[in-house]
Amino acid sequence: MVAVAILAAGRGTRMKSDLPKVLHQLGSRSLVERVLGSTTAIAPSRRLVIVGYQADSVREALADYPDEIEFVDQTEQLGTGHAIQQLIPSLENFDDDLIVLNGDLPLLRPETLSLLLETHRAKGNPATLLAAHVPDPTGYGRVFCDENQILTEIVEDRDCTPEQRLNDRMNAGAYCFRWKDLVQVLPKLNSNNEQKEYYITDAINFFDAVTVVDVPDYQEVLGINDRAQLADAYAILQKRIRDRWMREGVTIIDPNSVTIDDTVELEANVTIEPQTHLRGKTTIKTGSRIGPGSLIEDSQIGENVTVLFSVVAGSVIHDNAQIGPYSHLRAPVEIGQGCRVGNFVELKNTKLGEKTNAAHLSYLGNATIGNRVNIGAGTITVNYDGVKKYPTTIGDRTKIGSNNCLVAPITIGEDVTTAAGSTITEDLPNDCLAIARARQVVKPGWKRKDQ
């Protein structure tokens, strides 16, 4: 068995925010959720999150996490060693390995933690730690070891001498301990340092043999201390995601202008045009072309769909549909096969049947529209009376004229035609023509009296 403890008690003052640092979002998930996600490959038997600053906010944010989480309080934030000391009551009967992770390591790969644990168990040492050679180690603790990767010393950045600062091997903030050995030295920690804090790194100095595992990709262990580093981490994450999908057969025309959440699923032969952003639980099937200039969020896109310069949220778009340019689909929306939703058309809480078109300048809200219906340019469903919203139902093969107002609640039958400029206020039966507009009046020779 292995347990995981995540250090998530600090505020993160350099984030300049009342929100705990570990709750800041990196893409679709918070920092602490990403750290938890990195532990999946080692399948920990216990997950302990050490909370302090705004502890209730962290608990609430992780309330729906799919795996069980134990929360441990650190009411005073007196350093990483002090945080681990708070685990002693919770792990009283625990007799196995403990992995300790900083809560701001969102880029750590699951396979890296697997390597840490495997090395720890293979060497049989009381402790093993992750390190990395970085171009600029400023702000990070330095790791010193011999030619056999056995640790000789860890020195916090603020406590380094000028010579020690030249070492580019940084402490990654990820450790594996044999708990029965760690618990013996935790009471011996002291705060004789510049910050007057108890460091977990001091616990390591009590052990005779500690193995250092270097991470090949130093970007995995870059911590987040401010908004600039958060942006840097997002850029790294996005490159990973885009590279993965391009290797899976997705075409991304201009990768640097595209962002994709790691909750998105794409099939091969999807094309992502420039300035397109895919969010949430979105799926896109083969042959579809998304963008340029589109935002898709929490939506399911079928095969051979085109979405051009449009915003789609909480929608289902079936095969061979065309969306845009400049369409806005607001959840929940369902678009049938072969539909066209065109220029400046907004849909909200609406379902379109197969091969139905709304090509120009329309608003359709709270509407259920059948197959092979044509919605004329400028048509709106008048669905809101200031208090409630009401439904509109339109049957198959109906032709709604341009510049119509359909005043809900209303039901329009099948094979109906409405004249251009009509305001329809009453239900219409099947197979009819409805004209609801004032008769045109022309007065020859008429001029304004002030002309």
Buried (B, 14 or more C-beta within 10 A) or exposed (E): EBBBBBBBBBBBEEBEEEBBBBBBBBBBBBBBBBBBBBBEEBEBEBBBBBBBBBBEBBEEBBEEBEEEBBBBEBEEBBBBBBBBBBBBEBBEEBEEBBBBBBBBBBBBBEEBBBBBBBBBBEBEBBBBBBBBBBEEBEEBBBBBBEEEBBBEEBBBBEBBEEEEEEBBBBBBBBBBBBBBBBBEBBEEBEBEBEEEBBBBBBBBBBBEEBBBBBBEEBBBBBBBBBEEBBEBBBEBBBEBBBEEBEEEEBEBBEBEBBBBBBBBEBBEBBBBBBBBBBBBBBBBBBBBBBBBBBBBBBBBBBBBBBBBBBBBBBBBBBBBBBBBBBBBBBBBBBBBBBBBBBBBBBBBBBBBBBBBBBBBBBBBBBBBBBBBBBBBBBBBBBBEEEEEBBBBBBBBBBBBBBBBBBBBEBBBBBBBBBBBBBBBEEEBEEEEEBEBBEEEEEEEEEEEEEE
